[in-house]
């Protein structure tokens, strides 16, 4: 939680936070919401929309923060400065292979 808050503050959003389980995503979303996170940064949560919808909203919404699982690890293109930070809550994630 502190790492996400610190990186979001330093980057003014534009952050992916990746987790190894959907349970962790839901718990983090609940805690961030309880702390008023969404008053400053739009929060996009894996499981509250399709992957494509969340990515589209992330690209279109400056300063947003996306909480996701491994499906956001590969094959995601966020051009420009929309994505400014990355927090990986816990390894192991598969090592990304060549595209």
N, C-alpha and C positions, 0 to 999 in steps of 0.2 A: 504494500500500500504506500509506504513512504517513498519507495523508488519511483512509483508511477506519479505520485504527487510532485516529487522533485523534478523529474524529467519533463512532465507536463508544464511545470512552472518555468523551467529553463528554456523550453522550446515554444512556449505559448501554444500548447496543443500540437496538432499534427503528429500524433503518436499512435503507434501500434503497441499493444501489450499482448504478448502471446503466451498461452498457457498450454499445458499438456492434457487438461481435462475440461469438459463443459461445466462440471461442478465448480471448479475453481473460477471459471469465467463468471458464473452466476453469483458466487460468493463475493468476488471482487466488485462486480457491478452493484450489488446491494450495499456493500460497505462504502463505496465511493458516493453513491446516491445519498446515503445516510449522512455523509459529511458535506453535502451540498456541492459536490463536484460539478454538477450540471449547471450551476449558476454561472460558471466561468467557461466551461468547455462542453460542447455537445458530446454526449456519450453514445456510442454505437456498440451494441452488444451482440455477439454471435449467438444465434438462437432466437433473436428478436427480429429477424428478417433474413432473407436469403443472402448468401455470400455476395452475389452480384449486386443486390440492392444496397447492402452495407458498403461495399466498395464504391459504388456510384455516389452514395451520400457522403462518404469520406472525402472523395475527390472534390465534391461540390460545396462542402461545408468547411470554411476556413477554421482552423483550430480544433477540429474534432479529434476525439480519441476513440480508437477502436479496440475493443477487447475481443480476442479471438483465439481459436485453437490452431492446430497444425495445418488446417486447410488454407490458412493465410500465409503460410511459410514459403510456398512455391507458387509460381505462376501469377504473381500479383504485380501489376504495373501501376505505379502512382507517379506520373511525371511531374516535374516542377518542384515547388517547395511545399506541396501539401503534406508530404511525409517527411518530418524533420527529426523523429526520434523513434527508438525501438527499445522495448523492455522485454526480455525473455525471462519469464518467471522461474522456469525450471527446465533444465535439460533432462532427458534427451529429446531432441528433435532430430529427424533424419537430416543428414548432411545434404544440402541442396546439390542436385546434379546439374549437368549442362542442360541448357534449354533446348 
